[in-house]
Structures are given as C-alpha cells and as structure tokens.
Amino acid sequence: MPENRRKNGVTKPLLVMAHRGEAQMFIKNWQMSRVDFPFAEMFEQSDALLLICGEGMQNATAKTAAVCGAFRDQICEVLNFGIAGALDERLSIGDYYSIRTAYGELSGEAVFQTFTSADATATIDCISASRRVRNGEFARKLLPFAPIVDRELWGIASICKMFRLPFRSFKLISDVPAVENDCAPIAENAAVFSEKLFSFAEKIMPNSESGFAEKYEFTFPEQFHVTFSQRKQIENMMQSLCLKHRIAEIEILEKAGIAKIAHFDISPKQRTTLLIESLNDSYRRNSAPHC
C-alpha cells in the first residue's frame, strides 16, 4: 500500500484514463513503473501518477475514489485524457476539446448534479452515458445536454468534488456514434489514439510542482512594447487557442501576423495593441488566427 504522504513535499497530477490502450504511449514514453496498489491498475513516474480506471461510470467512480483516498496528499489535480464520441455531427474526428462541464446520464435521464472543470477557457460540455451509444436515437436523446459523450468523466469529476481536487478533461473525438456504432475500429486504432493523446498531453502537462504549466515564454521582438498585464492577456488567449488547434504558440503568433505587424510604421505600443486585437478576434471566433 502507498504511504499517504507527500514525497519531499511535492505533489503531482493524477492522470485518469479508461483503457490501457489509451494509456500505452504514456506508460512507454514516460517509462512509468507499475504501482503496487490492490484496487486499481496504476503507474507512476516522478512527475505524474496514472490510473487505468476501466470503462463506465461505476468503475471510474470506485477506482478514482480508491486512488484519491490513498494518494490524496500526493495529488495536486486530476487530468482526464481519453477518446470520446461526437453527438453533434459538426464536430470533427481527430479534434481535441477541453471540457467545461461534466454531465451524467442514468437510465435514460440526465443526472441532476453537474461538475465544472478548472479550465476557465473551456467552452464545450461532455455527458457520460451509463451504456454505450449504439444507435442514433440514444445519441439524439443525449445531444441536448452536451455535444460530446464518454463513459467515465462524470464519475471522475464527482470524486474530485468529494476530495476538493480540481479536474480538467481533454477529449479526442474518435467517432460519431449516431453514424457508426461499431467499436472495432476504435479498438484497432488504440495505439494511434494513444499517440495522439500523448502528443497533446506533452504540450500541457505541468513541468513543476505548481500544477498546470504555462509553457508560453515567447520573447517579443524589439518592435513591440509589452506590459506585464498585456503579456498575461496574451498568454491566456494563447493557451485557449493552443488547446483548440493543437499547434505551437509561435505558430499562433505567426498566423496572427506578428511579422507583418512588426514592420508597421506605428509605435511599439500600437503594434502590441494590434497583435492583441488579432488574437482577440480569433479567440472570440474560436478559430485559428490570421492576419
């Protein structure tokens, strides 16, 4: 059994994933070692804990509760990574979404209690279904509550509420259940999905005990005069756009026209204002910036 205390005073995130297939690249690339824990399949390395909770809300609730109870003093937040289905056919397979609110479904009805993630920039919700969505009728019944469906998030979020732990959830759209309900292609592509999830996680994982990392450390060209408050404003917009479009910070700035703005015949302060306006426009439209 793990000792329920912090290691050298350092806490780290608990990653929760439903299936070993989704987690395989995390375990391999981070060289994670198995944790001797009798109630769940767990792995760890110096910067993170990883729980394989199994499919469904019952598994997710019970196993997340067991781990949070045993490791509470080592956990700073819970990060849920996983594939999910698109109830709204306008969502694209292969896109990532940071979840705003977790809804639950039980016996065909929405569960009254909902849970809000710690990501203030998230704009899309997810509903956890008590059974697999195998037909369009069930998908259409869930759609009014959320455009994304999974099987575990509501259970994970409910335990985070109990233990007063912040949670964030990042979903990779793997299928559109109302169109295709065969799970075989999903299982066959587990390694591909895991690689995509891992690549995305690498961009947002914490790099210190402080929790969710802000890796944006861009040095502005001398043609710009950026105040502290402006830098923070830009960082917040950058994080949201990076999560949405899965591209690096510098690429977002390039698409916002930073090189062109740098040569405008105006003051450095005015150039910074124009850059922020370009990013702001993209943030409001939730689309990739362009100049």
LINKA-V627419 format. One record per residue. OMEGA is omega as a letter, one per 30 degrees, with the letter a starting at -180 (999 if undefined). Layout:
# LINKA-V627419
OMEGA / OMEGA
This chain:
# LINKA-V627419
l / l / a / l / l / l / a / l / a / l / a / a / l / l / l / l / a / a / l / l / l / a / a / a / l / a / a / a / l / l / a / l / a / l / l / a / a / a / a / l / a / l / l / l / a / a / a / l / a / l / l / a / a / a / l / a / a / l / a / a / a / a / l / l / a / a / l / l / a / a / a / a / l / a / l / l / l / l / l / l / l / l / a / l / l / l / l / a / l / l / a / l / a / l / l / l / l / a / l / a / l / l / l / l / l / l / l / a / l / l / a / a / l / a / a / a / a / a / a / a / a / a / a / a / a / l / l / a / a / l / l / l / a / l / a / a / l / l / a / l / a / a / l / a / a / l / a / l / l / a / a / a / a / l / l / a / a / l / l / l / a / a / l / l / l / l / l / a / a / a / l / a / a / a / l / a / a / a / a / a / l / a / a / a / l / l / a / a / a / a / l / l / a / l / l / l / a / l / l / a / a / a / a / a / l / l / l / a / a / l / a / a / l / a / a / a / a / l / a / l / a / l / a / l / a / l / l / a / l / l / l / l / l / a / a / l / a / a / l / a / l / l / a / a / l / l / a / a / a / l / l / l / l / l / l / l / a / a / l / a / a / a / l / a / l / a / l / l / l / l / l / l / l / l / l / l / l / l / a / l / l / a / a / l / a / l / a / a / l / a / 999
